[in-house]
């Protein structure tokens, strides 16, 4: 089994960032969590702590949460990340300019770090433009990160084969299963997952069936662990809308978001994080 990176930087302390920090801490890495300001950094650290304590209660850790948390620190400036960072994973909102800016700062601060993006749909080729592209890779984790076993690694033309092998080894050392995908809109998982999710929303919009019955049909008829509408609630309707708009621009009208999705987002019905989406949480 491959060793894990000694020092990992996670940029963004939201749901995905906290989950990524959790799995690297649990594997024994030192993790530095970066956020835009001290309050957000503190909130991100609390989310990581809560996640680890929940895992401890369920018997999923090989050591105590308290022991693992000694390896967690926070910064509110990317320039304060450790220079010896081996892996930096950005998990900031799905905005190309923001992600490129973050990766650029990290590249300057951490000259030897692999620069990984947790994006679920943005072009890794575009993210790597103007950066040391041989060490920029897509490293797409799935929510909830401590539970989901899949990691989607996304290649682009300038990526070093050595970096691919290194990141694959790190992901497998976390106990994850890796798939490798050529850089293309939505990669493999978002392209298929969003396509099914949008069609399920259109079916609700057209009165074909209720969200409950659509999801039950996919769970029992196709063996999905979770129906596409509950999954949309879990991911966040606003996130799904943003990804759908991006895929529609890149791949055409079949990814045009249904009006029902736009209306729900406009009303603040964002899924689990707001308490209401296609289901009440």
C-alpha positions as a Markdown table, in Angstrom:
| # | Residue | x | y | z |
|---|---|---|---|---|
| 1 | Unk | 0.0 | 0.0 | 0.0 |
| 2 | Unk | 1.2 | 3.5 | -0.9 |
| 3 | Unk | 2.2 | 5.9 | 1.9 |
| 4 | Unk | 0.0 | 8.9 | 2.4 |
| 5 | Unk | 1.3 | 12.5 | 2.1 |
| 6 | Unk | 2.8 | 13.8 | 5.3 |
| 7 | Unk | 1.2 | 17.2 | 4.9 |
| 8 | Unk | -2.0 | 17.9 | 3.1 |
| 9 | Unk | -3.6 | 21.4 | 2.5 |
| 10 | Unk | -7.4 | 21.5 | 2.0 |
| 11 | Unk | -8.7 | 24.8 | 0.7 |
| 12 | Unk | -12.3 | 25.3 | 1.6 |
| 13 | Unk | -13.9 | 24.2 | 4.8 |
| 14 | Unk | -17.4 | 23.4 | 3.6 |
| 15 | Unk | -19.0 | 20.0 | 3.3 |
| 16 | Unk | -16.6 | 18.5 | 0.9 |
| 17 | Unk | -13.5 | 20.2 | 2.3 |
| 18 | Unk | -14.3 | 19.0 | 5.8 |
| 19 | Unk | -14.8 | 15.5 | 4.5 |
| 20 | Unk | -11.5 | 15.5 | 2.6 |
| 21 | Unk | -9.7 | 16.8 | 5.7 |
| 22 | Unk | -11.4 | 14.0 | 7.8 |
| 23 | Unk | -10.2 | 11.1 | 5.6 |
| 24 | Unk | -6.6 | 12.4 | 5.4 |
| 25 | Unk | -6.5 | 13.0 | 9.2 |
| 26 | Unk | -7.9 | 9.5 | 9.8 |
| 27 | Unk | -5.1 | 8.1 | 7.6 |
| 28 | Unk | -2.4 | 9.9 | 9.5 |
| 29 | Unk | -1.6 | 13.0 | 7.5 |
| 30 | Unk | -1.1 | 16.4 | 9.0 |
| 31 | Unk | -3.9 | 18.6 | 7.5 |
| 32 | Unk | -3.9 | 22.4 | 7.2 |
| 33 | Unk | -7.4 | 23.7 | 6.4 |
| 34 | Unk | -7.5 | 27.1 | 4.6 |
| 35 | Unk | -10.5 | 29.4 | 4.5 |
| 36 | Unk | -11.1 | 33.0 | 3.5 |
| 37 | Unk | -11.1 | 34.3 | 7.1 |
| 38 | Unk | -10.6 | 33.2 | 10.6 |
| 39 | Unk | -14.3 | 32.7 | 11.4 |
| 40 | Unk | -14.8 | 30.4 | 8.4 |
| 41 | Unk | -11.6 | 28.6 | 9.2 |
| 42 | Unk | -12.9 | 28.0 | 12.7 |
| 43 | Unk | -16.2 | 26.8 | 11.4 |
| 44 | Unk | -14.5 | 24.4 | 9.0 |
| 45 | Unk | -12.4 | 23.0 | 11.8 |
| 46 | Unk | -15.5 | 22.4 | 13.9 |
| 47 | Unk | -17.1 | 20.6 | 11.0 |
| 48 | Unk | -14.0 | 18.3 | 10.7 |
| 49 | Unk | -14.1 | 17.7 | 14.5 |
| 50 | Unk | -17.8 | 16.8 | 14.4 |
| 51 | Unk | -17.3 | 14.4 | 11.5 |
| 52 | Unk | -14.4 | 12.6 | 13.3 |
| 53 | Unk | -16.3 | 12.3 | 16.5 |
| 54 | Unk | -19.3 | 10.8 | 14.7 |
| 55 | Unk | -17.0 | 8.3 | 13.0 |
| 56 | Unk | -15.5 | 7.5 | 16.4 |
| 57 | Unk | -18.9 | 6.9 | 17.9 |
| 58 | Unk | -19.7 | 4.5 | 15.1 |
| 59 | Unk | -16.4 | 2.6 | 15.6 |
| 60 | Unk | -14.9 | 3.7 | 12.2 |
| 61 | Unk | -11.6 | 5.1 | 13.5 |
| 62 | Unk | -8.5 | 3.1 | 14.5 |
| 63 | Unk | -7.5 | 5.8 | 17.0 |
| 64 | Unk | -9.3 | 8.5 | 18.9 |
| 65 | Unk | -10.8 | 11.7 | 17.4 |
| 66 | Unk | -8.8 | 13.7 | 20.0 |
| 67 | Unk | -5.5 | 12.2 | 18.8 |
| 68 | Unk | -6.3 | 12.8 | 15.1 |
| 69 | Unk | -7.4 | 16.4 | 15.8 |
| 70 | Unk | -3.9 | 17.2 | 17.0 |
| 71 | Unk | -2.9 | 17.0 | 13.3 |
| 72 | Unk | -5.3 | 19.6 | 12.2 |
| 73 | Unk | -4.5 | 23.3 | 11.9 |
| 74 | Unk | -6.1 | 26.3 | 10.1 |
| 75 | Unk | -4.9 | 29.3 | 8.1 |
| 76 | Unk | -6.8 | 32.2 | 6.6 |
| 77 | Unk | -4.2 | 33.1 | 4.0 |
| 78 | Unk | -2.9 | 30.8 | 1.3 |
| 79 | Unk | 0.5 | 32.3 | 1.7 |
| 80 | Unk | 0.6 | 30.8 | 5.2 |
| 81 | Unk | 0.4 | 27.2 | 4.0 |
| 82 | Unk | 3.4 | 25.1 | 4.8 |
| 83 | Unk | 6.0 | 25.1 | 2.0 |
| 84 | Unk | 6.5 | 21.3 | 2.4 |
| 85 | Unk | 2.9 | 20.6 | 1.6 |
| 86 | Unk | 2.8 | 17.4 | -0.6 |
| 87 | Unk | -0.8 | 17.6 | -1.7 |
| 88 | Unk | -3.1 | 20.6 | -1.9 |
| 89 | Unk | -6.8 | 19.9 | -2.6 |
| 90 | Unk | -9.0 | 22.8 | -3.4 |
| 91 | Unk | -12.7 | 22.4 | -2.6 |
| 92 | Unk | -13.9 | 26.0 | -3.1 |
| 93 | Unk | -17.1 | 26.9 | -5.0 |
| 94 | Unk | -17.5 | 25.8 | -8.7 |
| 95 | Unk | -16.2 | 29.0 | -10.2 |
| 96 | Unk | -13.3 | 28.7 | -12.7 |
| 97 | Unk | -11.7 | 32.0 | -12.0 |
| 98 | Unk | -11.8 | 31.4 | -8.2 |
| 99 | Unk | -10.3 | 27.9 | -8.5 |
| 100 | Unk | -7.6 | 29.1 | -10.8 |
| 101 | Unk | -6.7 | 31.9 | -8.5 |
| 102 | Unk | -6.5 | 29.6 | -5.5 |
| 103 | Unk | -4.4 | 27.0 | -7.4 |
| 104 | Unk | -2.1 | 29.8 | -8.6 |
| 105 | Unk | -1.4 | 31.0 | -5.0 |
| 106 | Unk | -0.8 | 27.5 | -3.8 |
| 107 | Unk | 1.6 | 26.9 | -6.7 |
| 108 | Unk | 3.7 | 29.8 | -5.5 |
| 109 | Unk | 3.5 | 29.0 | -1.8 |
| 110 | Unk | 4.0 | 25.2 | -2.1 |
| 111 | Unk | 6.5 | 24.6 | -4.9 |
| 112 | Unk | 6.5 | 20.8 | -4.7 |
| 113 | Unk | 2.8 | 20.2 | -4.0 |
| 114 | Unk | 0.5 | 18.3 | -6.3 |
| 115 | Unk | -2.3 | 20.7 | -7.1 |
| 116 | Unk | -5.6 | 18.8 | -7.0 |
| 117 | Unk | -9.1 | 20.2 | -7.8 |
| 118 | Unk | -12.2 | 18.6 | -6.3 |
| 119 | Unk | -14.3 | 20.1 | -9.1 |
| 120 | Unk | -17.1 | 17.9 | -10.4 |
| 121 | Unk | -17.4 | 19.4 | -13.8 |
| 122 | Unk | -15.0 | 22.2 | -14.7 |
| 123 | Unk | -12.2 | 21.6 | -17.2 |
| 124 | Unk | -8.9 | 20.6 | -15.6 |
| 125 | Unk | -7.2 | 21.8 | -18.8 |
| 126 | Unk | -8.5 | 25.3 | -18.3 |
| 127 | Unk | -7.7 | 25.2 | -14.5 |
| 128 | Unk | -4.1 | 24.2 | -15.3 |
| 129 | Unk | -3.6 | 27.0 | -17.9 |
| 130 | Unk | -0.8 | 29.3 | -16.8 |
| 131 | Unk | 0.1 | 27.0 | -13.9 |
| 132 | Unk | 2.7 | 24.2 | -13.6 |
| 133 | Unk | 0.3 | 21.9 | -15.4 |
| 134 | Unk | 2.4 | 18.8 | -14.9 |
| 135 | Unk | 1.2 | 18.8 | -11.3 |
| 136 | Unk | -2.4 | 19.9 | -11.7 |
| 137 | Unk | -4.9 | 17.0 | -11.5 |
| 138 | Unk | -8.6 | 16.5 | -11.0 |
| 139 | Unk | -9.2 | 14.6 | -7.7 |
| 140 | Unk | -13.0 | 14.4 | -7.4 |
| 141 | Unk | -14.2 | 13.0 | -4.1 |
| 142 | Unk | -17.9 | 12.2 | -3.4 |
| 143 | Unk | -20.2 | 13.3 | -0.6 |
| 144 | Unk | -20.1 | 12.2 | 2.2 |
| 145 | Unk | -16.3 | 11.8 | 1.7 |
| 146 | Unk | -15.7 | 9.5 | 4.7 |
| 147 | Unk | -18.3 | 7.1 | 3.5 |
| 148 | Unk | -18.2 | 7.1 | -0.3 |
| 149 | Unk | -15.4 | 4.9 | -1.7 |
| 150 | Unk | -15.0 | 6.5 | -5.1 |
| 151 | Unk | -12.4 | 9.0 | -6.3 |
| 152 | Unk | -12.5 | 10.1 | -9.9 |
| 153 | Unk | -9.0 | 11.2 | -11.2 |
| 154 | Unk | -9.1 | 13.5 | -14.2 |
| 155 | Unk | -6.2 | 13.7 | -16.7 |
| 156 | Unk | -5.3 | 16.5 | -19.0 |
| 157 | Unk | -2.7 | 16.5 | -21.7 |
| 158 | Unk | 0.1 | 18.2 | -19.7 |
| 159 | Unk | -0.2 | 16.0 | -16.6 |
| 160 | Unk | 2.8 | 14.1 | -15.4 |
| 161 | Unk | 2.4 | 10.3 | -15.4 |
| 162 | Unk | 4.4 | 10.3 | -12.2 |
| 163 | Unk | 1.8 | 12.6 | -10.5 |
| 164 | Unk | -1.1 | 10.4 | -11.7 |
| 165 | Unk | 0.6 | 7.3 | -10.1 |
| 166 | Unk | 1.4 | 9.2 | -6.9 |
| 167 | Unk | -2.2 | 10.6 | -6.5 |
| 168 | Unk | -3.7 | 7.2 | -7.3 |
| 169 | Unk | -1.6 | 5.6 | -4.6 |
| 170 | Unk | -2.6 | 8.2 | -2.1 |
| 171 | Unk | -6.3 | 7.7 | -2.8 |
| 172 | Unk | -6.0 | 4.0 | -2.6 |
| 173 | Unk | -4.1 | 4.3 | 0.7 |
| 174 | Unk | -7.3 | 6.1 | 2.0 |
| 175 | Unk | -9.2 | 3.0 | 1.1 |
| 176 | Unk | -10.8 | 4.6 | -2.0 |
| 177 | Unk | -11.5 | 3.0 | -5.4 |
| 178 | Unk | -10.1 | 5.0 | -8.2 |
| 179 | Unk | -11.4 | 5.5 | -11.7 |
| 180 | Unk | -9.4 | 7.5 | -14.3 |
| 181 | Unk | -11.1 | 9.8 | -16.8 |
| 182 | Unk | -9.9 | 12.0 | -19.7 |
| 183 | Unk | -10.7 | 15.7 | -19.1 |
| 184 | Unk | -14.1 | 16.4 | -20.7 |
| 185 | Unk | -17.2 | 18.3 | -19.6 |
| 186 | Unk | -18.7 | 16.6 | -16.5 |
| 187 | Unk | -16.1 | 13.9 | -16.6 |
| 188 | Unk | -17.8 | 10.5 | -16.3 |
| 189 | Unk | -19.8 | 10.7 | -13.1 |
| 190 | Unk | -21.2 | 14.2 | -13.2 |
| 191 | Unk | -22.2 | 13.9 | -16.8 |
| 192 | Unk | -24.2 | 10.7 | -16.3 |
| 193 | Unk | -25.4 | 11.6 | -12.8 |
| 194 | Unk | -26.6 | 15.0 | -13.7 |
| 195 | Unk | -28.3 | 13.7 | -16.9 |
| 196 | Unk | -30.4 | 11.2 | -14.9 |
| 197 | Unk | -31.1 | 13.8 | -12.2 |
| 198 | Unk | -32.4 | 16.4 | -14.7 |
| 199 | Unk | -34.7 | 13.9 | -16.4 |
| 200 | Unk | -36.1 | 12.9 | -13.0 |
| 201 | Unk | -36.8 | 16.6 | -12.3 |
| 202 | Unk | -38.5 | 16.9 | -15.7 |
| 203 | Unk | -40.7 | 13.9 | -14.7 |
| 204 | Unk | -41.8 | 15.6 | -11.5 |
| 205 | Unk | -42.4 | 18.8 | -13.5 |
| 206 | Unk | -44.6 | 17.0 | -16.0 |
| 207 | Unk | -46.5 | 15.2 | -13.3 |
| 208 | Unk | -45.3 | 11.7 | -14.4 |
| 209 | Unk | -44.8 | 10.5 | -10.8 |
| 210 | Unk | -44.0 | 11.8 | -7.3 |
| 211 | Unk | -40.4 | 12.3 | -6.2 |
| 212 | Unk | -40.9 | 9.4 | -3.7 |
| 213 | Unk | -42.1 | 7.0 | -6.4 |
| 214 | Unk | -39.4 | 8.0 | -9.0 |
| 215 | Unk | -36.7 | 7.4 | -6.4 |
| 216 | Unk | -38.2 | 4.1 | -5.2 |
| 217 | Unk | -38.4 | 3.0 | -8.8 |
| 218 | Unk | -34.6 | 3.6 | -9.3 |
| 219 | Unk | -33.7 | 2.1 | -6.0 |
| 220 | Unk | -35.7 | -1.1 | -6.4 |
| 221 | Unk | -35.7 | -1.4 | -10.1 |
| 222 | Unk | -32.1 | -0.5 | -10.9 |
| 223 | Unk | -30.4 | -1.1 | -7.5 |
| 224 | Unk | -29.4 | 2.5 | -6.9 |
| 225 | Unk | -28.6 | 3.0 | -3.2 |
| 226 | Unk | -30.3 | 6.4 | -3.3 |
| 227 | Unk | -32.8 | 7.8 | -5.8 |
| 228 | Unk | -31.8 | 10.7 | -8.2 |
| 229 | Unk | -34.0 | 13.3 | -6.5 |
| 230 | Unk | -32.8 | 12.5 | -2.9 |
| 231 | Unk | -29.3 | 12.6 | -4.3 |
| 232 | Unk | -30.0 | 16.0 | -5.8 |
| 233 | Unk | -31.2 | 17.2 | -2.4 |
| 234 | Unk | -28.0 | 15.9 | -0.8 |
| 235 | Unk | -25.7 | 17.5 | -3.4 |
| 236 | Unk | -27.6 | 20.8 | -3.3 |
| 237 | Unk | -30.1 | 22.0 | -5.9 |
| 238 | Unk | -28.0 | 25.1 | -6.4 |
| 239 | Unk | -24.9 | 23.0 | -7.1 |
| 240 | Unk | -26.8 | 20.8 | -9.5 |
| 241 | Unk | -28.1 | 23.9 | -11.3 |
| 242 | Unk | -24.7 | 25.4 | -11.7 |
| 243 | Unk | -23.3 | 22.1 | -13.1 |
| 244 | Unk | -26.2 | 21.7 | -15.4 |
| 245 | Unk | -25.8 | 25.2 | -16.8 |
| 246 | Unk | -22.1 | 24.5 | -17.4 |
| 247 | Unk | -22.8 | 21.2 | -19.1 |
| 248 | Unk | -25.5 | 22.9 | -21.3 |
| 249 | Unk | -23.0 | 25.4 | -22.5 |
| 250 | Unk | -20.4 | 22.7 | -23.2 |
| 251 | Unk | -22.6 | 19.8 | -24.4 |
| 252 | Unk | -25.9 | 21.2 | -25.6 |
| 253 | Unk | -29.6 | 21.5 | -24.9 |
| 254 | Unk | -30.0 | 18.1 | -23.3 |
| 255 | Unk | -28.5 | 19.5 | -20.1 |
| 256 | Unk | -30.7 | 22.6 | -20.1 |
| 257 | Unk | -32.0 | 22.9 | -16.5 |
| 258 | Unk | -35.7 | 22.3 | -16.0 |
| 259 | Unk | -37.7 | 25.4 | -14.9 |
| 260 | Unk | -38.7 | 23.5 | -11.7 |
| 261 | Unk | -35.1 | 23.3 | -10.7 |
| 262 | Unk | -34.6 | 27.1 | -11.3 |
| 263 | Unk | -37.7 | 27.9 | -9.4 |
| 264 | Unk | -36.8 | 25.8 | -6.4 |
| 265 | Unk | -33.3 | 27.4 | -6.2 |
| 266 | Unk | -34.9 | 30.9 | -6.5 |
| 267 | Unk | -37.1 | 30.1 | -3.5 |
| 268 | Unk | -34.2 | 28.9 | -1.5 |
| 269 | Unk | -35.2 | 25.2 | -1.6 |
| 270 | Unk | -31.7 | 23.9 | -1.9 |
| 271 | Unk | -32.1 | 20.5 | -0.5 |
| 272 | Unk | -30.8 | 19.1 | 2.8 |
| 273 | Unk | -28.7 | 22.2 | 3.7 |
| 274 | Unk | -31.8 | 24.4 | 3.6 |
| 275 | Unk | -34.2 | 21.8 | 5.0 |
| 276 | Unk | -36.3 | 21.6 | 1.9 |
| 277 | Unk | -35.7 | 20.4 | -1.7 |
| 278 | Unk | -37.6 | 17.7 | -3.4 |
| 279 | Unk | -38.0 | 16.3 | 0.1 |
| 280 | Unk | -38.3 | 17.8 | 3.6 |
| 281 | Unk | -35.2 | 17.2 | 5.7 |
